[in-house]
Amino acid sequence: MKAATGVAILVLAIPMLQGALAPYFPGALRPDLALLVVFGLALCWRNSATGLVLAAASGFAVDLFSAGLLGQHALLSVLVFGASRLLTVHMAMAGAVSRMLFAAVLTVAHAFGLAALTSFFTPGAGFGLLRPSYLGPHVVANALVAPIVTGVVAGIAAWISGEDTSGHRTLRIDTRRWVA
């Protein structure tokens, strides 16, 4: 029951919260909580396959709650999860500054991917997201909120698994047993 509640919070409640906050923040200053949750999952979720499914489900939930093309956020969430998972293997993401910088890069890549997918399926649309007057404040908003959201995701992941993940995957080293 605890795992189902935690997954429902990550996959459904966060996109719903993002939609509920939409009237109170201008579009450029509204952080993309679903994108940051996927980034947080890539940082702390132990099983990559399950994390990938959760990322796709989170993106699909955003697709269902928005009026956009069905599947574009799911596809982008899977790509964000994969890229984040691959890059965090080689880079330390323990500090807030590194998470903020990586979230800023992810936000720009996500905006370009969203604009490309939208313009592919509906020609002439989608490039409004790439205006510097919109993208700049959106990047800053996501970067500022990224350490908080990834910390919440790490806390929920620790609550689900019953162990402390501290926002990063631990390296498990199997020791060799010497038989005397």
N, C-alpha and C positions, 0 to 999 in steps of 0.2 A: 504494500500500500504506500509505503514511504517513497519507493522508487517511482511509482506511477504519479504521485503528487508532485515530486520534483521535476519529472519530465514534463508534466502538464504545465508547470510554472515556466519552465524554459521554452517550451515549444509554443504554447498557446497564450499564456498570460503576458509574456513580454511583448509580442506583437499587438495584443489587445491594449496594453498600457501605452504603447507607442501611438496607436490610433486614438486613444482617449486623450492624450496630451496634444494631439494635432491642433485643436482649435486655439490652444493657449500659446503656442509658439509659432512664429513665422516659419515658412518652409525651410529657409536657409539656416535657421538657428535650431531646428528640431534635430536632435541626434537620432541616428539610425540604430535603435536599440537592437533590432534583430540582427543586423550586421555585427554589432559588438558582441552579442551573445554567441554567434557562430565563432567569432575570434576567441572568445573565452572558452568555448568548448574545445577548440583546437589546442589551447594552452593547457587545459587541465584534465580533459577527459581521458581516462586510461586506455580504453579500447577504441582503436581507430575506426573499426567498422561500425560500432554502435554510435560513435560520435558523428560519423558521416551520415548515418540514417537520421540522427537528431537534427543535423544541419539541414538536410533535405526537407525534413518535416517542418522545421522552423521557416524555411523559405517558402514552402507550400502554404503554410498558415498565413504568411504575409501576402501571398498571391490571392488567397481566398478572401482576406480582409480588405484588399485593395481592389480597385477597378481596372487594374492593368491586365496584361496578357497572362494567362494561366501557365505557370511553369517557369517564367523567366527568373523570378526571385529564387525558386528552388534550385535552378541550374547555377545561378550565381552564388548561392550559399554553399553548394557543393564545391564549386571552384575556390571560393574563399577559404573554406575549411581545409581543402587539400593544400592550397598554397601556404596557408598559415601553419599547417602541421609540418610541411616540409621545411619551411624557413625557420620555425622555432626549434627544430632539431639542431640546427647549426648556429643559432643565435640565442643568447640569454635574454629572456623576457621577464626577469624577476623584478626589475625596477619600473616605476611609473613612467619615467621618461621614455624608456624603450617601448613600452606599450603604447604610449601616446603617439610616438613617431610612426610605429608600425600601423596603428589605427588610421593615422592620416594618410599613409600610402594606400592602405586597403580602401579607404573612402574614395580616393581618386580613381583607383582601379575599378571599384564597384560602379562608380558613376559612368565611367567610360564603357564598361560592359553593359550597363543598363541602357545607356543611350544607343549603343550599337545594336542590341537586341530589339529595342523598340523601333529604331529606324529601319531595321531589316524587315520587320513584319508590318509596320505602318510607315511607309516612306514619307519623309518630310517631318516626322515627329521625333521627339526624344532628345534632341540636342539642346534643349533649354536647360537641362541639368548641367551642362558643361560651361555655362556662362560663368566667368570669374566672379561676378557679383553674387551668384548663388553658391557656387562650388567652394569658394574661399571660406565664407562663414560656416558652411556645412562641415568642412574639414576641421575647422577649429572646434566646433561644437562636439564632433565625434571624438577628437583627440582629448578634449577636456573631460569627457564623460567615460572614456575607455578604461582608465584604471578602476573606476567605481564599478562599472558593469562587469568587467572581468573578475573583480573581487567577489561580486555577488554570485557569479556563475561558479567560481571556485568553491564558494561556501555551500552552494546548493549541491555541487558535485560531491563535496566531502560529506554532506549530510546524507546523500543517497547511498554512497558507498560505505559510509561508516568509518572512513579513514581521512587523515589530513592530507590534502593534495597541495595546499599552500599556493595554488595558482600555477603549479608547474608539475610536470610528470617526473616522478622519481626514477632514477636509474637503478634497476635491479641487477645485482651482480651475484651470480650463483657461485658459491665457494666450492672448492674441490675438497672432497672428503678423502683423506688418506687412510687407507686400511693398513693397520699395523700387523 
